[in-house]
Amino acid sequence: MAQQYDVTLKMLLQDSDGQAVHLATGLSVAAWLNIELPKIANPRVDLLGQTDDGSLLHLELQVGNDAEMPMRMAEYALAIYRSLGKFARQIVLYAGEPELRMETTLQGPGFSFRYEVIDLRDVDGDTLLASDNLGDNVLAIVTRLRDQQTAIEEILRKISTRDETRREQAIEQLLILAGLRGLEEAVEEAILKMATINDIILSNKVLGREYKRGREEGELEGELKGELKLFRRLIEKRFGAIPEWADERLNHRSTEDLEALSVRLLDGATLEELLQ
């Protein structure tokens, strides 16, 4: 799972036009470099960029505390120097939930090495929310926010303005990063409030997975089973645990019935009103 977080963070940072990186580090990246470093255990750094003034910026992304981080960063420092002939400013961007506890120095007889660590919770997320870049907006979920719920709704509003392909990608990225802050359910609930079931199916792989699987089977029974499973989950998000009487009524609904109910889901004041 850590790799999934790293990949998502890397994609968003590279796609953010430098706003998120600049906000966290004070540096602006003119170009990202893609090089393989020689003679070290992990030959590829997370992100290596060249700044506007020609200096190098090396970013490593961490979602957990690593006791060997100083050694890793020292190895990267020497490998970058060997490959490019100059040292990079090295920063670890920490997106984990546990308290940051990594050492930032490596000391020995006649040897001293230091790098920087920035906890993304110390970055002002409201600035990223105000950005015109969707990558910045999604990254805001792991930063410091005055109001998490309002921020989630604003991120989703900006996502909703994009084309279907970018919308689906951004929803997936948001849900992945929300997992770092325990906000997956809050994001899913916000999606539910903003969209009908058809919108959710089109734009959300997590909530729509069971339905899509049923449709792909090409069988009416599979389609109904998938839609019913999804609809039960949506009801639980809105009204809580489904009572036995409601579950019995749902079992006798057709695919067309469930689609009609989905449209009324956000309008029904009570479960009784929805399933009357």
C-alpha positions as CSV (number, residue, x, y, z in Angstrom):
1,M,0.0,0.0,0.0
2,A,2.9,2.4,0.7
3,Q,4.0,2.1,-2.9
4,Q,0.5,3.1,-4.0
5,Y,0.7,6.3,-1.8
6,D,4.2,7.1,-3.2
7,V,3.2,6.7,-6.8
8,T,0.1,8.9,-6.3
9,L,2.0,11.6,-4.5
10,K,4.8,11.5,-7.2
11,M,2.2,11.9,-10.0
12,L,0.5,14.8,-8.4
13,L,3.6,16.6,-7.4
14,Q,5.0,16.4,-11.0
15,D,1.6,17.5,-12.4
16,S,1.1,20.5,-10.0
17,D,3.0,23.1,-12.0
18,G,5.4,23.5,-9.1
19,Q,2.8,25.1,-6.8
20,A,2.8,22.4,-4.2
21,V,6.6,21.9,-4.3
22,H,7.1,25.6,-4.0
23,L,4.7,25.9,-1.1
24,A,6.5,23.1,0.8
25,T,10.1,23.9,0.0
26,G,10.2,27.5,-1.2
27,L,11.8,26.3,-4.5
28,S,10.4,26.3,-8.0
29,V,11.2,23.3,-10.3
30,A,11.9,24.2,-13.9
31,A,12.2,20.6,-15.1
32,W,12.1,17.1,-13.6
33,L,15.0,14.9,-14.4
34,N,14.7,11.1,-14.9
35,I,18.0,9.5,-14.3
36,E,19.1,6.1,-12.9
37,L,21.7,6.4,-10.2
38,P,24.6,3.9,-10.2
39,K,25.9,1.6,-7.6
40,I,23.2,1.9,-4.9
41,A,20.5,-0.5,-3.7
42,N,17.6,1.8,-4.8
43,P,18.9,3.3,-8.1
44,R,16.0,5.6,-8.8
45,V,15.1,8.6,-6.6
46,D,11.4,9.6,-6.2
47,L,11.8,13.1,-7.7
48,L,14.9,14.9,-8.9
49,G,14.4,18.4,-10.4
50,Q,16.4,21.3,-11.7
51,T,15.3,24.6,-10.2
52,D,15.1,28.0,-12.0
53,D,18.6,28.9,-10.9
54,G,20.1,25.6,-12.1
55,S,20.5,23.9,-8.8
56,L,19.2,20.4,-8.1
57,L,16.3,19.5,-5.8
58,H,15.9,15.9,-4.6
59,L,12.5,14.9,-3.1
60,E,11.8,11.6,-1.4
61,L,8.2,10.8,-0.4
62,Q,7.6,8.9,2.8
63,V,4.4,7.7,4.4
64,G,6.1,6.0,7.4
65,N,9.1,6.5,9.7
66,D,12.2,4.8,8.3
67,A,15.1,4.4,10.7
68,E,17.4,4.0,7.7
69,M,16.4,7.2,6.0
70,P,19.6,9.1,6.8
71,M,21.7,6.3,5.3
72,R,19.4,6.2,2.2
73,M,19.6,9.9,1.7
74,A,23.4,9.9,2.1
75,E,23.7,7.2,-0.6
76,Y,21.4,9.2,-2.9
77,A,23.5,12.4,-2.2
78,L,26.7,10.7,-3.3
79,A,25.1,8.9,-6.3
80,I,23.6,12.2,-7.6
81,Y,27.0,13.9,-7.2
82,R,28.7,11.0,-9.0
83,S,26.1,11.2,-11.9
84,L,25.6,14.9,-12.3
85,G,28.7,16.5,-10.7
86,K,26.9,18.5,-8.1
87,F,25.0,18.0,-4.8
88,A,21.3,18.4,-4.6
89,R,19.3,20.0,-1.9
90,Q,17.6,17.0,-0.3
91,I,14.1,17.1,1.3
92,V,11.9,14.2,2.5
93,L,8.2,15.1,2.2
94,Y,6.5,13.2,5.0
95,A,2.8,12.4,4.3
96,G,2.3,9.7,7.0
97,E,-0.2,9.8,9.9
98,P,2.1,8.7,12.7
99,E,4.1,11.4,14.4
100,L,7.3,12.3,12.4
101,R,10.3,10.6,14.2
102,M,13.0,10.3,11.5
103,E,16.5,11.5,12.2
104,T,17.8,14.1,9.7
105,T,21.6,13.6,10.3
106,L,24.2,11.0,9.9
107,Q,27.4,11.5,12.0
108,G,30.7,9.6,12.2
109,P,34.4,10.3,12.7
110,G,35.3,13.0,10.3
111,F,31.9,12.7,8.6
112,S,28.7,14.7,8.9
113,F,25.6,14.5,6.7
114,R,22.3,16.3,6.9
115,Y,19.0,16.5,4.9
116,E,15.6,18.2,5.5
117,V,12.3,16.7,6.4
118,I,9.0,18.5,5.8
119,D,5.8,17.2,7.3
120,L,3.0,17.9,4.8
121,R,0.7,18.6,7.7
122,D,2.7,21.8,8.2
123,V,1.9,23.0,4.7
124,D,-1.0,25.4,4.2
125,G,-3.6,23.4,2.3
126,D,-5.9,26.4,1.7
127,T,-3.4,27.8,-0.7
128,L,-3.4,24.5,-2.6
129,L,-7.2,24.6,-2.6
130,A,-7.2,28.0,-4.2
131,S,-4.9,26.9,-7.0
132,D,-6.2,26.5,-10.6
133,N,-4.3,23.2,-10.9
134,L,-6.2,20.0,-10.0
135,G,-3.1,18.2,-8.8
136,D,-2.6,20.9,-6.2
137,N,-6.2,20.6,-5.1
138,V,-6.1,16.9,-4.6
139,L,-2.8,17.1,-2.7
140,A,-4.4,19.5,-0.2
141,I,-6.1,16.5,1.4
142,V,-2.8,15.6,3.2
143,T,-1.9,19.1,4.3
144,R,-3.1,21.4,7.0
145,L,-6.7,22.5,6.5
146,R,-8.9,24.8,8.5
147,D,-12.0,22.7,7.7
148,Q,-11.5,19.2,6.3
149,Q,-15.2,18.7,5.3
150,T,-15.4,22.0,3.4
151,A,-12.1,21.2,1.7
152,I,-13.2,17.8,0.6
153,E,-16.4,19.3,-0.9
154,E,-14.3,22.0,-2.7
155,I,-11.9,19.4,-4.1
156,L,-14.8,17.4,-5.4
157,R,-16.4,20.5,-6.9
158,K,-13.3,21.2,-8.9
159,I,-13.0,17.5,-9.9
160,S,-16.5,17.6,-11.2
161,T,-15.7,20.3,-13.8
162,R,-13.2,18.0,-15.6
163,D,-13.8,15.5,-18.4
164,E,-14.7,12.0,-17.5
165,T,-11.2,10.5,-17.8
166,R,-9.5,13.1,-15.6
167,R,-12.4,13.1,-13.2
168,E,-12.2,9.3,-12.6
169,Q,-8.4,9.6,-12.2
170,A,-8.6,12.4,-9.7
171,I,-11.3,10.7,-7.7
172,E,-9.1,7.6,-7.4
173,Q,-6.1,9.7,-6.4
174,L,-8.2,11.6,-3.8
175,L,-9.4,8.4,-2.2
176,I,-5.9,6.9,-2.1
177,L,-4.5,10.0,-0.3
178,A,-7.6,10.3,1.9
179,G,-6.5,6.9,3.3
180,L,-3.4,8.6,4.8
181,R,-5.6,10.8,6.9
182,G,-8.4,8.4,7.6
183,L,-10.8,10.4,5.5
184,E,-11.9,7.7,3.0
185,E,-15.5,7.6,4.4
186,A,-15.7,11.4,4.5
187,V,-14.8,11.6,0.8
188,E,-17.2,8.8,-0.1
189,E,-20.0,10.5,1.8
190,A,-19.3,13.8,0.1
191,I,-19.4,12.1,-3.3
192,L,-22.8,10.6,-2.4
193,K,-24.2,14.0,-1.4
194,M,-23.0,15.6,-4.7
195,A,-24.0,12.9,-7.2
196,T,-26.7,10.5,-8.3
197,I,-25.8,6.8,-8.4
198,N,-25.1,7.0,-12.2
199,D,-22.5,9.8,-11.6
200,I,-20.9,7.7,-8.8
201,I,-20.7,4.7,-11.1
202,L,-19.1,6.8,-13.9
203,S,-16.6,8.6,-11.7
204,N,-15.8,6.4,-8.7
205,K,-14.1,3.0,-9.0
206,V,-14.4,2.2,-5.3
207,L,-18.1,2.8,-4.9
208,G,-19.0,1.5,-8.4
209,R,-16.8,-1.7,-8.4
210,E,-19.6,-4.2,-7.6
211,Y,-22.0,-2.6,-10.1
212,K,-19.4,-2.5,-12.9
213,R,-18.5,-6.2,-12.3
214,G,-22.1,-7.2,-12.6
215,R,-22.5,-5.3,-15.9
216,E,-19.4,-6.8,-17.3
217,E,-20.8,-10.3,-16.7
218,G,-23.4,-9.4,-19.3
219,E,-26.1,-11.2,-17.3
220,L,-29.2,-9.7,-15.8
221,E,-28.7,-11.6,-12.6
222,G,-25.2,-10.3,-12.2
223,E,-26.2,-6.8,-13.0
224,L,-29.0,-6.8,-10.5
225,K,-26.7,-8.3,-7.8
226,G,-24.0,-5.7,-8.4
227,E,-26.5,-2.8,-8.4
228,L,-28.3,-4.1,-5.3
229,K,-25.0,-4.5,-3.4
230,L,-24.0,-0.9,-4.3
231,F,-27.4,0.5,-3.5
232,R,-27.3,-1.1,0.0
233,R,-24.0,0.5,0.6
234,L,-25.3,3.9,-0.4
235,I,-28.3,3.5,1.9
236,E,-26.1,2.6,4.8
237,K,-24.0,5.8,4.1
238,R,-27.2,7.9,4.2
239,F,-29.4,6.2,6.9
240,G,-27.1,3.8,8.8
241,A,-27.6,0.1,9.2
242,I,-30.4,-1.4,7.1
243,P,-33.3,-2.9,9.1
244,E,-34.7,-6.3,8.2
245,W,-37.9,-4.9,6.8
246,A,-36.0,-2.6,4.4
247,D,-33.7,-5.4,3.3
248,E,-36.7,-7.5,2.5
249,R,-38.2,-4.8,0.3
250,L,-34.9,-4.3,-1.5
251,N,-34.6,-8.0,-2.3
252,H,-37.8,-7.8,-4.4
253,R,-36.7,-4.8,-6.5
254,S,-35.8,-4.9,-10.1
255,T,-32.8,-3.2,-11.7
256,E,-35.2,-0.5,-13.0
257,D,-36.7,0.0,-9.5
258,L,-33.2,0.5,-8.0
259,E,-32.3,3.0,-10.7
260,A,-35.4,5.0,-9.9
261,L,-34.8,4.8,-6.2
262,S,-31.2,6.0,-6.7
263,V,-32.5,9.3,-8.1
264,R,-34.7,9.8,-5.0
265,L,-32.0,8.7,-2.6
266,L,-30.8,12.2,-1.8
267,D,-34.4,13.6,-1.5
268,G,-35.9,11.0,0.8
269,A,-36.1,12.4,4.3
270,T,-36.3,8.9,5.9
271,L,-35.7,5.3,4.8
272,E,-39.4,4.6,5.1
273,E,-40.2,7.5,2.7
274,L,-37.6,6.2,0.2
275,L,-38.9,2.6,0.2
276,Q,-42.6,3.3,0.5
